[in-house]
Amino acid sequence: MNQQLGPSPTVASDGKRQIGRTEFIALCAAIMSLNALAIDIMLPGLQEIGSSLGVASENHRQFVITAYLLGMAFAQLVFGPLSDRFGRRVPLLIGVATYVLAAVGAAFSPNFETLLILRAVQGVGAASTRVIAVSIVRDVFGGRAMAEVLSLIFMVFMVIPVIAPSIGQAIMLFAEWHLIFGFMAALGFVFLIWIFARLPETLRPEDTRQLRLSVLAEGFRIVVTNRISLWYMLASTFVFGALFGFINSAQQIYVGIYELGAWFPILFAAVAAMMSLSSFTNSRLVGRFGMRRLSHGALCGFLAVAVVWFAVSLAGPMPLWLFVLFFAACMFQFGLLGSNFGALAMEPLGHVAGMASSIQGFVTTLGGALLGAFIGQSFNGTVQPLIAGFAVLGFVSLILVLIAEKGKLFQAGTKHFDPAAGGH
């Protein structure tokens, strides 16, 4: 089923259902957007959740985000092997249903501890969307076509971070935080019906893998012994750690430091739109310049901006316009990094796509969540911990990419995987 982008309107079919390229991209973006929705729609409500459920520490409100990410991280190790054994459709449907039910339960949480447990369960369900959406794309496309489709999916998916905080803020103007979870449940249910009705099975019968410990161990060995896959996975982890650090701190920075109040979602949306724009730019350019040249240039740009940003922050309090200018510049680079690093990590591992996606998702989500939580819990009433985190994590990511590429950046792609050997 692996295809290149072409004129055919149908990109996937299982004999019962078939789907065209445009709907395929839209559906995959919708599946992945449930993750962004579950994170970003919460931001305007964190303060009221804390007050309603008696959370004393302002920084502890961030655990509403962290609990979700941790649940999602660990569950990805389960959904990958399940999707390689039973196909993509059934595990995905079970996962989205879990997401919906957990959101319903969270709306009625009597205390903060129960809310955190249900958020972790919601993250477990969302893990299916992260793992299986990437696996589906890898089933259908390869090479630069895969990077292009991932960029388009990421562009559409980024509409959710643009609008989600505004949706959360609008709900908070007319209702309490409980309705935020009701909205998540309703949208998740709509997407569940869409998946059931339209998504074909994309896993080819010959790529099915048994659920035996030896098979799982072999799949894990293949993933972690491929140099390109391993080091790009780790590089993605540190870059995502910077993003999660901002998400954890966003409400405290925009509302606490800059006193934006109800205007917070507008500014959040403006920066998220920069990421969407850069993802679209990447989808237009990756076929011409390749994943490595674009992502390596973006990583160098990300690090350069972060270093200058941190140096400026040392001079004293930073005005809002300058903070947003530097942050938007970093986020534009991020849009050129995420899909390309993900495609580079997945490209050698098409024959174990489900396992590869689950391991990579586990590492990037868990590592990114922990790094982001560290940055968030370091919040001290200034923007310096966040900016320092961007600079340090960007530098570590660059080192990891240099290891992956044996010290040579901006090189055209080469064949680097021997299936028989499982690595370089």
Secondary structure, 3 states (H helix, E strand, C coil): CCECCCCCCEEEECCCCEEEHHHHHHHHHHHHHHHHHHHHCCHHHHHHHHHHCCCCCCHHHHHHHHHHHHHHHHHHHHHHHHHHHHCCHHHHHHHHHHHHHHHHHHCCCCCHHHHHHHHHHHHHHHHHHHHHHHHHHHHHECHHHHHHHHHHHHHHHCHHHHHHHHHHHHHHHHCCCHHHHHHHHHHHHHHHHHHHHHCCCCCCHHHCCCCCHHHHHHHHHHHHHCHHHHHHHHHHHHHHHHHHHHHHHHHHHHHHHCCCHHHHHHHHHHHHHHHHHHHHHHHHHHHHHCHHHHHHHHHHHHHHHHHHHHHHHCCCCCCHHHHHHHHHHHHHHHHHHHHHHHHHHHHHHHHHHHHHHHHHHHHHHHHHHHHHHHHHHCCCCCCHHHHHHHHHHHHHHHHHHHHHCCCCCCCCCCCCCECCCCEC
